[in-house]
Amino acid sequence: MCGFGCTSLMHRRAFDRVSFLGAGIFLLVLAMGSPASKATAEANVMKLGIDAADLGTGDPHKAASRNDRAVVDMIFNGLLRYKPGEAPSIEPDLALTIPHPRIVDGKQVWTFELRRDATCHAGPRTPSYQLTADDVVYSFQRAADPERSSWRGTPRGLFGNSGSITDHSKSVSS
């Protein structure tokens, strides 16, 4: 008997309950995963909070709202971009350099050399693939088409004379 009037049987039952409870907690923690493995798994996940309603579209040619543009601009690239943290400075993005325009028949002609490591996203029916000048031409032509783009304010003819020179070179005139 202990100083509190307990018998050894009472101690044993209390010990068994604590042991059983401890084992249950251990198994629960084991099933949930350790904090270290959880942190490792979450390290590869980007979470983005936007302070408004659900996104309307992920299509870069249809995205017009602030929320849609915020997401689309993080996923898709342009030939050029604002230098992060240094706007209005511009730097190449999918282009290798910022070209100097030439005047041909009274119009500016810009020839962009494309990065060779740029890849187009996989789609539901297509695998990912290396970006070509034809992809950029298609994007410009789609942007100029009011039936397939939200960029209806684009002046007619701005993108109308786009063409591929090689697989990785593209010319735009305006």
LINKA-V998309 format. One record per residue. N is the residue number from 0. SS is DSSP state (@ for helix, = for strand, . for the rest). PHI is phi in whole degrees, 0 to 359 (none if undefined). PSI is psi in degrees with one decimal (* if undefined). Layout:
n=[N/N]
ss=[SS/SS]
phi=[PHI/PHI]
psi=[PSI/PSI]
This chain:
n=[0/1/2/3/4/5/6/7/8/9/10/11/12/13/14/15/16/17/18/19/20/21/22/23/24/25/26/27/28/29/30/31/32/33/34/35/36/37/38/39/40/41/42/43/44/45/46/47/48/49/50/51/52/53/54/55/56/57/58/59/60/61/62/63/64/65/66/67/68/69/70/71/72/73/74/75/76/77/78/79/80/81/82/83/84/85/86/87/88/89/90/91/92/93/94/95/96/97/98/99/100/101/102/103/104/105/106/107/108/109/110/111/112/113/114/115/116/117/118/119/120/121/122/123/124/125/126/127/128/129/130/131/132/133/134/135/136/137/138/139/140/141/142/143/144/145/146/147/148/149/150/151/152/153/154/155/156/157/158/159/160/161/162/163/164/165/166/167/168/169/170/171/172/173]
ss=[./././././././@/@/@/@/@/@/@/@/@/@/@/@/@/@/@/@/@/@/@/@/@/@/@/@/@/././@/@/@/@/@/@/@/@/./././././././././././././././././././././././@/@/@/@/@/@/@/@/@/@/././././=/=/=/./././././././=/=/=/././=/././././././=/=/=/././=/=/=/=/=/=/=/=/././././=/=/././././././././=/=/././@/@/@/@/@/@/@/@/@/@/@/@/././././././././././././././././././=/=/=/=/././=/=/=/=/=/.]
phi=[none/267/293/261/85/269/267/295/295/296/297/296/297/297/297/298/297/296/297/296/297/297/295/297/296/301/295/296/297/298/293/284/95/283/302/293/291/296/297/295/295/284/294/263/243/258/250/233/255/239/275/208/295/301/290/271/203/251/279/297/273/250/291/235/284/302/293/298/296/301/283/300/293/276/262/254/249/245/297/232/211/289/294/305/78/228/300/265/293/246/221/296/237/277/278/283/218/269/284/264/289/249/260/230/53/78/240/285/238/248/246/257/265/270/299/272/261/280/236/275/299/290/246/295/239/225/281/292/206/290/297/236/299/299/296/291/301/302/297/296/295/293/298/278/268/296/281/239/214/274/275/295/280/293/301/301/90/299/254/295/251/267/201/275/259/222/300/237/224/224/242/231/237/219]
psi=[141.7/178.8/-15.0/6.2/16.7/147.7/166.3/-28.6/-39.6/-40.4/-41.4/-44.2/-42.9/-41.9/-41.9/-43.0/-45.5/-42.2/-44.3/-44.8/-42.3/-42.2/-39.6/-43.8/-42.4/-46.3/-37.9/-45.7/-41.0/-41.6/-35.4/-21.1/151.5/154.6/-33.9/-44.5/-33.1/-44.7/-39.3/-44.2/-40.6/-15.5/-22.9/11.0/130.1/127.1/133.0/124.6/130.7/137.1/36.5/-165.1/177.3/159.9/145.6/-40.7/154.1/7.7/117.8/-22.4/-13.5/-17.2/116.3/-25.5/161.5/-44.5/-44.2/-44.9/-37.8/-42.0/-48.2/-39.4/-22.2/-17.6/-41.8/150.7/161.2/175.7/-40.6/163.4/162.6/136.5/124.0/125.1/-1.0/26.0/141.0/20.6/140.4/145.3/161.5/147.1/-78.9/-21.2/153.2/-37.6/169.3/113.5/158.9/131.5/149.7/153.2/120.3/120.1/40.0/6.3/148.6/135.2/123.7/127.7/117.9/130.6/125.9/147.8/143.7/-11.2/7.4/135.2/139.9/143.1/148.1/145.0/-177.8/-25.0/2.9/145.6/168.6/153.6/164.5/134.2/137.4/167.8/-33.5/-34.8/-40.9/-41.9/-45.9/-44.0/-42.7/-43.4/-38.7/-39.9/-31.9/-11.5/110.6/-17.9/-21.5/7.5/151.9/-3.7/52.6/-20.5/-2.3/126.8/135.6/140.2/-13.6/-43.2/-0.7/-23.6/49.0/143.3/154.7/141.3/-48.8/-176.0/-27.7/22.1/136.8/140.9/136.6/133.0/152.0/*]
